[in-house]
Amino acid sequence: LQYGTSLIPSATGLQQGDALASFLFSLALQPVLRKVELEVPNLALHVWFLDDGTAVGTKVELQAVVDIVSREGASRGLVVSTAATTTAPRLPKSTVWSPLHQGEEEESDPLARGVPLVKEPGVTLLGTPIGNKEFVKKELEAKVLKIRKIVELLPTIQDPHTQFVLLRSCLSLPKLSFVLRTTDTSPFQDILQDFDRLVRDALGSILGTALSDLQWKQASLPVSMGGLGLRGAQEHGPGLYCSSIIYSLTLSRTLQGIQEEGFPLSQEVLQAVSVSVGEEVTAESLAGLSQKDVSLMVDQYSLSNLKASTEQLGVVREVARLASLGLPRAGAWLNSPPIPALGLHMRVTKFSMAVKLRLGCKIYQREGPCPACLRPSDVFGDHALCCGSWGERITGHNHLRDHIHSMAATAVLSPVKEGQHLLPGAHRRPADVLIPNWAQVRDAALDITVIHSLQPETVTAASTTPGHVLTNAYNGKIRGAYEECKTVGIEFIPIVFESLGGVHTVAEREVRKLASAMASRAGQEEEEASRHSFNRLSILLMKSNSAILSNRIPSYPEPYIDGTEI
């Protein structure tokens, strides 16, 4: 580790991320804890998580615990944080708290061991507030305020893609998830609502536009369901708490051999979970479900509500848009870390425009003639993405082609880009990328195409049959060149993408196959290579969309004034 001009060698201690680190640490600490159990057997509670210990007992018992840990732990590197081991102005981390003596005058060091008394009506244990309702509320508000201060600094980054990734991965639900799992927040729904509003406003700031309720509802869904992965704390909080309590107690009882039923869950929190999943739940019905299972139930109910609300609007385009976003790999670009060196970063306007297209926001302020072809252009960008004038669509197509060619080249498959004279007597080039001996010893002609599902000719079918446009485009390509290629011993394989990110099943299969060949050649994990390949292709597709949309802002010609008075 380089620290300034000093080099700190990894010669002692445990490596961060080592799966055995926690076990070895606990193993070294175990004799100390055994001695506490033997010498102070009547403690009401004595539990540890690595170097964080909690003991509940009488004054005399707690004095004995501090003495044993101080005496036996020193040789193992465990030092109790007391007034004697802490240098001012820092305060000792070890504390004493008694809920029975709040409001009374108490000495500052009740154990006479340099361990200060907490005079608040509660205490924070491993990040979880424990105490009366007012204390828990104050701590939750403080956590949200702390997150708010960080979120307000996001615009200083001046990079929407990076801002979004930080918001979703570090500052939205993940930032609050631990306390949601360990604290019953059902009495504090107003705080969770305020937190969700904070995340919603932050997203609006990144995109430069206010979000409607339906757009925010979509954004709060996972990426695989067409959202942005900004799950709401108000919806998921009660479920996280219930599943955590049930799983933890079940595991604890099993380890201790305790035959006990029932879980300490209030009717209020169970009712909150019922509202979030759209059906009546009990502690018994939640038993056996993981936190992931419960969150999936919440997401599925939210998605069904979103679809129902969208259908009630009667706008076919919106129904088709949601259907298209549920296709395989439609959100791969949102799961990409913004790393420019790997080609996974989107610049300011491109990222914002891609997210707006996904959420159904208006891309343009008004309708008007397309500057490329002068035909009427809509505010959502559907005409722009289908416009054949100028060259952005070809450029976007070529970027996808080049990356697939690069994948094949990396796998040393000797690919040929835009191979000529493949069909006798024809000047057509059916292969964007020709890979020798790819399809069961036959050469394969990969033909790449991108189709927009929300164009007027296909939007109705796309609203009733997700993937209809992909299938239709694939079949059209097959009819156009498959037989001709077959006669000369070439396997014709259309690689079809939807402009919203969806991938045809054949295209998904071929990209996976290419990624596998790359991984084998480079000694890389196959799943990692596959994920990166889809992310890269998805990013390229979104960049292409944004380039097309940016260059086709509808505009009317400025009036010509010659200065002659009539």
Secondary structure, DSSP 4 states (H G I P E B T S, - for coil): -EETTEE--S-SS--TT-TTHHHHHHHHHHHHHHHHHHHSTT-SEEEEETTEEEEE--HHHHHHHHHHHHHHHGGGT-----TTT--TTS--S--B--GGGTTS---S-TTSSS-PBP-SSEEEETTEEEE-HHHHHHHHHHHHHHHHHHHTTGGGG--HHHHHHHIIIIISHHHHHHHHHHS--GGGHHHHHHHHHHHHHHHHHHHTSPPPHHHHHHHTS-GGGTS-S---HHHHHHHHHHHHHHHHHHHHHHHHT---------HHHHHHHHHHHTS---HHHHTT--HHHHHHHHHHHHHHHHHHHHHHHT-HHHHHHHHHHTSTTTTGGGGS---GGGT----HHHHHHHHHHHHT--SSSS-EE-TTT-SEE-TTSHHHHH--SSSHHHHHHHHHHHHHHHHHHHTT---EET--S-STT------SEEEEEEETTEEEEEEEEEE-TTSTTTHHHHHHSTTHHHHHHHHHHHHHHHHHHHHTTEEEEEEEEETTS-B-HHHHHHHHHHHHHHHHHHT--HHHHHHHHHHHHHHHHHHHHHHHHHT----PPPPP------
